[in-house]
Each structure stands twice: as structure tokens, then as C-alpha cells.
Amino acid sequence: MTTGTFLLLVVAGLAAGLSGSVAGLASLFSYPALLAIGLPATTANVTNTVALLANSVGSVAGSRPELAGLGHHVKRLLPLSLVGGAAGAGLLLITPAGGFERIVPFLVAGASVVLLLQPRIRTAAAETAGRTSPLVLAGMVGVAVYGGYFGAAAGVLQLALLLVALPVSLLQANGLKNVLSGAANAVAAVGFALFGPVAWSAALPLALGLLVGGRLGPVFARRLPTGVLRVGIALAGVGLAVKLGLDAF
């Protein structure tokens, strides 16, 4: 690996860690960077998932103030994320060769649309806060499955569901999102490390940037408006989805 490639992955990881903690969309930075260095789509996805473990560690560490007193919620919801993440990873591993390349443009496009609609999702969530219905719990499992399979914008969906289900503030929900999304990602990463085509030489520099970005993200979330960042990432995601779609079809 050249020095330029190494630095590209570190910078992409830093941006991904920041956006993942703040906007729930780390993979729209990290995944394209892995494609840019020439990795096949499935290899890029499993490598990205393994590297995102570092982002989860940093994000959870940075969210400790928001997580104070929420341990009972973590214990209740964590099993749902673990089961869903494992199911998503298994689904990816049995996806036929070439199938993921055709699916991923739709996943990226859907993630970008969700990010653009994030304020409306939050508003709708606030209007129904505190309703922990079976449908909400099923939705959390579904988001975890998606997180284990691909994961871009899984954090946005997780955040909305937490605001629906629990009487917590936005920052508290963001801290819980970091824990639960991280758990789904972690169990998927273990499966990929054992059975998937992980490009370890790319995962390590990406993870370095993700660790730093994930640690700093909650700090920025407390201080900065994220509207411009959200729209910019979403529009870039739409462009990426179009490019991936043209390449795949």
C-alpha cells in the first residue's frame, strides 16, 4: 500500500467517524474510499464493517455523558441489535457473487433519501415519543439486520426509532444509537473477520481515522448545527448511488 492510499483511508475514516457520530452515515464516506482504492464491492463492504468497530469504540466513549442513567435501556435493547446484526451479516455472506453490486446502489440511494428526510423523521418521532410498541421493537431488529448487511443510514433510522420508543432527549438517543448500532456492527464484523474476504491492509488505516472521528463526533454533536453537513452528505450519496448503478447495470 502506498503512502497516498494509506493517508486517503485515514482521512476518509476521520470524515466517516465524524459523520457517523453526528449524522449516522459513516459508510457514505468510508465505503466509497474502499471502492476508490480498487476493492470489489463485497470486499469493500466487509472491510468497511470490520473497520467501523473502531468508530463504535470512539463514539461510545465520546457519548458517556449522554449515556449516564440509561443502562437499563441498553440491557433491554442490546439483544435485538446483536440478533439483527448477526442475521444481516449472514444474509450478506450468502448473497450470490455479483448480487451485492446490484443491490448496493439502491441501499446508498435509500440511505441518502433517509438522511435528507432526517428532520421530518425526528419530528414524527417526537410526536409519538414513548410508544414502545411491538412494531417499534421489530423495526429495531430490522434496522440491525440492515446494519449488519450494509449499514449506511442505519444510525438515522435507529435514532428515529429510539426517539419514538423512549422518553429521552436527542443527545441521549444519539448516545444509545451509538451503542446499539455499534453492537450490530460488532457482531457482523466478527462474522466477516472469520468468514468474509476482509482486506486487512485497508481496514487498519481506515479504522485509525474512524477511531479518532468517532471519538470527536459526539463533541461536535453538542456544539455544531448539522443541517449543512446532512444535506451535503445526502447529495453526495445520491451522486454515488447513480455512479454505482451505472457501473453495476
N, C-alpha and C positions, 0 to 999 in steps of 0.2 A: 504494500500500500504506500502510495506517495504521500509526502508531507501535505500537499494540497488537498488530497482526498481526506486525510485524517482531520485537517482543520475544517473542511466543509462539513463533515459529520459532527464535529464538536459544536460548531456554530448552529447547525440545524437542530441538534439536540437541545442547545440552550434555548432557541426560539420555541421549540416544541414543548419544553418543560414549562416555560412561562405561559404559553397559550393553553397548555393542558390544565394548569392550576387555575388560571383565570377564566378561560372560556370553554374548557372541556374538549379541546380539539387538537391535542398534541400530534395525532397521526397525520394531519394535513400538512405538517412541516417535516416530520421525520420520515414518513413513508416515501414521499417524492424524492427525498435526498438519497434514499437507498436505491430507488429506481435510477436516479441520475448517475450513480457510480456503476451501473450495469447489472444489478442483481435482477433475476427473474421475479415476477410478481409474487409468487408464493413464498420464495426465499426471502424477499424483502419484507413480506408481512410477518413471517415467523421471527425473523431477526428483529424487526421493529417491536414485536410483543415482548421478546426477551429483554431488549434494551430498556423498554418502558418500566421495567421493575425499578430501575434507578429513579425514574420520575416519581413513582409511587412512594418510594422511601423519602425522597426530598419533600414531596407535597404533604405527606402525613406529618413529618417532623415540623414543617412550617405551619401546620394547622393546629398544633397542640392547644393554643389559647381558645380556639373555637370549639374544640372537642371536649373541653372540660365539662364534666357532668353528663355527657352523652353516652357513656359506656353501655348503658342498658339498651340503647337503640342499636349500637354496634353489634352487641351479642345477639340481638333478635334478628337482625337483617343480614349479618355476615354469612350465615349458611346459604341463603338464597344466592348471594353473589358467587360463592365458591362452586355451588352446583351448576349455575348458569355458565360460569367461565369454563368449567371442565367440558360441558356439553358443546359450547361454541368451538373450543379447540378440537374436540373430536370430530365435529362437523367439517372443519377445515381440512383436517388430515385425511378424510375420506372423500373430499371433493375431487372429481376426476381431473387428471392433468389437463391444463388449459382452461378448465372451467372457472377457476378463480379470476383469471384475467378478464373474462367476460362479465363477471359479476361485479368486480370492484368499481368500474365507472359509476354504476348505479348506487353503490354504497357511498362513494365520495360525493356524488351529486345530492343524495338524500341527506347526508351529514351537513352539507353546505346550506341546504334549504332550512334544515332544523336550526342551524346557527343563526341564519337571517331572521327566523321567527322566534328567536330566544326570548325577546321581551314579551311577546304575546303569550308564549308558553308560561313564563313566570307569572304574568298577570292572571292567566286562567288558573294556575296552581294556587296562587294566593287566595283566589275567590273560593276555593274548595279545600283550603288547608285543614288538616286534622282528620281527614276521612281516610282511614287505613282500611280500605275495602279489599276483598279478595282480588278484585281486578287490579288494584294498585300493586299488590304483592306479586301477582302474576306478571305485571308489567316490569317489575324489578328483576324478576328471573329472566324475562325476555331481553331486557337491556344487558344483563350479564352475559347471556348467550351471544348477543351481538358483539359485546366487548371481547369475548374470547375468540370470536371468529375474525373480526376486523377491528372494530372499536372506534373509528373516527366519529366524533359527536356523541359517543355513548355517555360521556360525562354530562353533556347538556340534558339528555333525556333522564339520566339518573337524578340530576339536580331538580328537574321539574317534578319527578315522582316523589322525591323527599319532601319538597315543599307542599305537595298535596297530602302526603301521609302523616307528617309530623308538625307539631306546633313549634317550629324553630325559625330562627332568623335566616336571611340569605347567606350570611357568612358561616353560620353553623351548618347549614345544609351543604355548603361548599366543602367544609371540612369532612362531613360524613361522606360526601360524594368521593372525595379523595381516598378515603379508607375503603369504601365498598367497590369502587371501580378498580382500585389497586389490588384488591383481593381477587376479583375476577381475572384481572390481567396476570396476577402471580400464578394462579393455578394453571392458566393456559400456557404461561411461559415454561413452567415445569414440564408440561406435556411436550411442548415444542423442543425444549432442550434435550429431551430423551428420544423423541421420535421424529422431529422435524429437521429440515435442511437449514440449520442456523449458520449464517456467515459470521463466525465469532470475531474475525478481524474487523468487521464493520460494526458489530454490536458494541464493542468496547469503547471506541471514541464517541459513538452516539450516546451511550449510557453515561459517559462522563459529562457531556453537555446537559443531558436530561436531569442528572442529579443536581447540578447547580441551578438550572432553570426551575426545576420543581421546588427546590428549597426557597428560591426567591419569589416564586409566583404568588403564594399567599400574602407575602408582604406587599406586593404591588396591588393585589386584590383589595387590600384595606385602604389604599390611598388613591388609586387612579380610576378614572372613568374608562370603561372598556368598550364603549359603543363603536368608536372608530376602528379599534382592533378587531372587534367582532365582524363588522361589515367587510373589512379588508380581507380577513382570512376567508370569509364565506365566498366572496367574489373570486378570490384566487382558487378556492376549492372547486367552484363551478368551471373555471377555465381548465383546471387539472382534469376534472371528470370528462370534459369534452375531448381533451387530448388522449386520455386513456381509452375512451370509447372509440376514437378514430383508429388508434393503434390496434385495439382488440378486434374490431369488426372490419 
